[in-house]
């Protein structure tokens, strides 16, 4: 007998551990962080009714979970009536999956939405997509990591694939940036009008508004992008200061004007797995152990002002960052997700010999014809 719980955070948090079992490559956000995400402390939610989340239990054991929410700024920007679903976890059972999707779709209908899409955890600037390949490859922080049968559950429930993406990984020891950097990029690095400064724990908080401006302007034409407020940016990024490596992220200025940046952090998924995503006495030990080992690093985001794009700025930053990562002893460099339509970024991955980690897909369902 299935039991449905709404906004019961404890069961919601515990579901992926119950569904996946031990020795999974999956890593949940820290419990305290997830709780804040799924509350009105999260600035994307203007009111309590903008979101909900469900857990399905079978004989008292969590067997599935899902979120549903309205991203008002997305609907405003794209003149739509879409609902998002996210944080989908489910045993391989169509009855459980259909129950979860039915709950999310009912929420969408109650909010006058004509379609629903996901996975979004919780926007296109966070974890997104449903994995369709690469299940044996370890994910990085902010990379979605599903179960092999999830796409089938979604197809069975009437969802269609609409937006393909991929994540990538660069093997740092075998990468030789000097052989890849272009003449244009070398000239930029040698040009005294351009200043490439590291972003450190000390400077990161002071650069918050600068980073937001470059982020919003640089991504403005990207599919699914919605500009974010300073409050949203700080909510998502404020804790990065605790894990930033002072040597591997860079801000670029041209004649003193900030024009681009690339933010990279050590991958903390091993810490999340080791601690069960719970803050406790052992957390500090695992942070220290991980900082000494320091093998994996990922790109949170890289953005260039539109008027400076396609001038070699992004490539120059990547050259500096990869050299710095190699000197710091990192072995692997992960990239969160790239749209299959982003030819420029796809070429850059090819230039650096990146291997594809995971294929992902956004799934969508039209609700306008549902009874």
Long-range contacts (C-beta under 8 A, 24 or more apart in sequence): 1-58, 1-59, 2-56, 2-57, 2-58, 2-63, 2-95, 2-96, 2-99, 3-56, 3-57, 3-58, 3-60, 4-54, 4-55, 4-56, 4-57, 4-99, 4-103, 5-54, 5-55, 5-56, 5-57, 6-52, 6-53, 6-54, 7-52, 7-53, 8-55, 9-35, 9-38, 11-55, 11-57, 11-62, 11-65, 12-38, 12-53, 12-54, 12-55, 12-65, 12-87, 13-277, 14-62, 15-55, 15-62, 15-63, 15-64, 15-65, 15-89, 16-65, 16-89, 17-276, 18-61, 18-62, 18-63, 19-62, 19-63, 19-64, 19-89, 19-90, 19-91, 19-147, 20-89, 20-147, 24-273, 25-137, 25-138, 25-139, 25-145, 26-139, 26-145, 26-273, 27-139, 27-141, 27-145, 27-269, 27-270, 27-272, 27-273, 27-277, 28-272, 28-277, 29-272, 29-277, 30-272, 30-277, 30-278, 30-279, 31-277, 31-278, 31-279, 32-279, 33-239, 34-277, 37-122, 38-67, 41-235, 42-122, 42-235, 43-229, 43-231, 43-232, 43-235, 44-69, 44-71, 44-73, 44-122, 44-123, 44-232, 45-69, 46-72, 51-122, 52-107, 53-87, 54-100, 54-103, 54-104, 56-96, 56-99, 56-100, 58-96, 63-90, 63-91, 63-93, 63-96, 64-89, 64-90, 64-91, 64-93, 64-96, 64-97, 64-99, 64-100, 65-89, 65-90, 65-100, 66-90, 66-100, 66-101, 66-103, 66-104, 67-104, 67-121, 67-122, 68-103, 68-104, 68-107, 68-108, 68-116, 69-122, 70-111, 70-113, 71-120, 71-122, 71-123, 71-226, 73-226, 73-227, 74-123, 74-124, 74-224, 74-226, 77-226, 77-227, 80-114, 80-115, 81-112, 81-113, 81-114, 81-115, 82-113, 82-114, 82-115, 82-116, 82-117, 83-107, 83-108, 83-111, 83-113, 83-115, 83-116, 83-117, 84-116, 84-117, 84-118, 84-120, 84-122, 84-123, 85-116, 85-117, 85-118, 85-119, 85-120, 86-118, 86-119, 86-120, 86-121, 86-122, 86-127, 87-119, 87-121, 88-118, 88-119, 88-130, 88-146, 88-150, 90-147, 90-150, 90-153, 92-147, 92-149, 92-153, 94-153, 94-156, 94-157, 97-153, 97-154, 97-156, 97-157, 98-156, 98-157, 101-154, 101-157, 101-159, 101-365, 105-365, 105-367, 105-370, 108-367, 109-367, 109-370, 113-367, 114-366, 114-367, 114-368, 115-364, 115-365, 115-366, 115-367, 115-368, 116-364, 116-365, 116-367, 117-162, 117-362, 117-363, 117-364, 117-365, 118-362, 118-363, 119-144, 119-146, 119-362, 119-363, 120-362, 123-226, 123-228, 124-224, 124-225, 124-226, 125-225, 125-226, 125-228, 125-236, 125-301, 126-236, 128-165, 128-337, 128-360, 128-362, 129-163, 129-165, 129-337, 129-360, 129-361, 129-362, 130-154, 130-360, 130-361, 130-362, 130-363, 131-358, 131-359, 131-360, 132-161, 132-358, 132-359, 132-360, 132-361, 133-358, 133-359, 134-167, 134-356, 134-357, 134-358, 134-359, 135-358, 137-169, 137-357, 137-358, 138-269, 139-167, 139-269, 139-357, 139-358, 140-167, 140-169, 140-267, 140-269, 140-296, 140-298, 140-334, 140-336, 141-265, 141-267, 141-268, 141-269, 141-272, 141-298, 142-298, 142-300, 142-336, 143-167, 143-298, 143-334, 143-336, 143-337, 143-357, 143-358, 144-337, 144-358, 144-360, 145-358, 151-361, 151-363, 154-363, 155-363, 157-365, 158-365, 159-363, 159-364, 159-365, 160-363, 160-364, 160-365, 161-361, 161-362, 161-363, 162-361, 162-362, 162-363, 162-364, 163-223, 163-224, 163-339, 163-361, 163-362, 164-339, 164-340, 164-359, 164-360, 164-361, 165-337, 165-338, 165-339, 165-340, 165-359, 165-360, 165-361, 165-362, 166-337, 166-338, 166-340, 166-356, 166-357, 166-358, 166-359, 166-360, 167-334, 167-335, 167-336, 167-337, 167-338, 167-356, 167-357, 167-358, 167-360, 168-334, 168-335, 168-338, 168-349, 168-354, 168-355, 168-356, 168-357, 169-332, 169-333, 169-334, 169-335, 169-354, 169-355, 169-357, 170-322, 170-332, 170-333, 170-334, 170-335, 170-349, 170-352, 170-353, 170-354, 170-355, 171-331, 171-332, 171-353, 171-355, 172-322, 172-325, 172-326, 172-330, 172-331, 172-332, 172-333, 173-326, 173-331, 174-353, 175-322, 175-326, 175-352, 175-353, 177-319, 177-322, 177-323, 180-319, 180-351, 180-352, 181-315, 181-316, 181-319, 182-312, 182-315, 184-311, 184-312, 184-315, 185-312, 185-315, 185-316, 185-319, 187-312, 188-311, 188-312, 188-313, 188-316, 189-316, 189-319, 189-320, 193-254, 193-255, 194-252, 194-253, 194-254, 194-313, 194-316, 195-252, 195-253, 195-254, 195-256, 196-250, 196-251, 196-252, 196-316, 196-317, 196-320, 197-250, 197-251, 197-252, 197-253, 198-246, 198-247, 198-248, 198-249, 198-250, 198-251, 199-244, 199-249, 199-250, 199-251, 199-261, 199-263, 200-244, 200-246, 201-241, 201-242, 201-244, 201-246, 204-240, 204-241, 204-244, 205-238, 205-241, 207-251, 207-258, 208-233, 208-234, 208-237, 210-251, 210-258, 211-237, 211-251, 211-261, 211-263, 213-258, 214-258, 214-259, 214-260, 214-261, 214-303, 214-304, 214-305, 215-301, 215-303, 217-303, 217-305, 217-306, 218-260, 218-303, 218-304, 218-305, 218-306, 218-309, 219-301, 219-303, 220-306, 221-306, 222-339, 222-342, 223-339, 223-341, 237-300, 240-265, 240-300, 243-268, 245-297, 245-328, 247-324, 247-327, 247-328, 248-297, 248-321, 248-324, 248-325, 248-328, 248-330, 249-321, 250-317, 250-320, 250-321, 252-304, 252-313, 252-316, 252-317, 254-308, 259-304, 259-305, 259-308, 259-313, 260-302, 260-303, 260-304, 260-305, 260-308, 260-313, 260-314, 260-317, 261-302, 261-303, 261-317, 262-299, 262-301, 262-302, 262-303, 262-314, 262-317, 262-318, 262-321, 263-299, 263-300, 263-301, 263-302, 264-297, 264-298, 264-299, 264-300, 264-321, 264-325, 264-333, 265-297, 265-298, 265-300, 266-290, 266-291, 266-294, 266-296, 266-297, 266-330, 267-296, 267-297, 267-298, 267-334, 269-296, 270-296, 294-328, 294-329, 294-330, 295-329, 295-330, 295-331, 295-332, 296-330, 296-331, 296-332, 296-333, 296-334, 297-325, 297-330, 297-332, 297-333, 297-334, 298-333, 298-334, 298-335, 298-336, 299-333, 299-334, 299-335, 299-336, 300-336, 301-336, 310-344, 314-348, 315-348, 318-348, 318-352, 322-352
